[in-house]
Amino acid sequence: MNECEDRLSRLLKSAAQAPRHVPAELPFGFDTRVLAHWRSAREDNSGKRLAVFRWALYCSLVLMLGSVAFSYKTLTTPVSTEFAVANSAIEMNLQ
């Protein structure tokens, strides 16, 4: 065994023998620091979140208008008799 592995094995053995003391509560002021950090991060990202929301809103608006434009012809043309017969047959079989 080389010197590095020997040191590592001694370190691991001593760490395994150490008592496992888990504190019952958080250190003093920990929750205050976490909340302060969270609030400062929220204030920094509020402009970015709003920009992403606007971008998503504009994209969805463009997609909606595009779908209406492409389906405009089918929305304005009357339904032919073949489609009406097939539609009524399907509806009768579903009931």
N, C-alpha and C positions, 0 to 999 in steps of 0.2 A: 504494500500500500504506500502510495506517495504521501508526502507531507500535507498536501491540500485535502486529500480524502480523509486523512486522520483527523485533521482539525474539524472538518465538516461532521464526521461521525461523533466526535466529542461534543460538538455544539448541539447536535440533534439529540444526543442522549441527555445532556443537561437541560435542554428545553422540554424534553418529555418528563423529566422529574420535577419540573417547576410546578408550584401550586396553581390551580386554575381558579383564580379569584375573579369573578365577574361582578362589576359594580351593580348595585340595585337600581341606581337612578343615573340620569345624565349629569355631566359636570355642570357647575353653576354657570348660567348665562349661555349655555349651548343653544337652547331653543330661541333665545333672543337673537343670537348671531345668525342662525339659520333663517329666521323670518326676515331679518334685515337684508340678508343677501338675496332672498327670494323677491322681496319688494323692489330692490334696486335692479335686479335682472328683469323683472316684469316691466318697470318703467322704461328700461332701455329698449326692450323688444316690442313695445306697444305700437310704435310707428311702423315697424317691419311687419307685424301681424296685420295691421290695417291695410298696408300696401298689398300683401298677399291676398287678403280677403277681397279687395277691390279687383285685383287681377283675375281671381277666380270668378267673381261676379261678371266681369266683362266677357270672359271666355264663355261662360254659360249663356250669356245673352246672345253672343254671336252664334253659338251653336243652335240655340232655340230659333233665332231668326232664319238661319240657314235651313233648318229642317222645315220650317213653315214655307219658305220660298220654294224648296224642292217639292213639297207636297201640295202646293197651291193648285196645280192642275187637277190632281185627284180629288181635292176638296170641292172644286167648283163644277166638275163634270157630273152629270146625273148618272145614277147607277143603272146599268143596262139590265134587261130582263133576265139574261142568263145568270148574272150574279145574284139577282133577287131570288130566282128559283133555287139556286144552289144554297144561298144563305138560309132560306126558309126550310129547306130539307135538312140542313145541319142543325138548325134550331129545333126542329121536330124530333130529331134523333137524340138530342141531348136531354129532352124532357122526359 
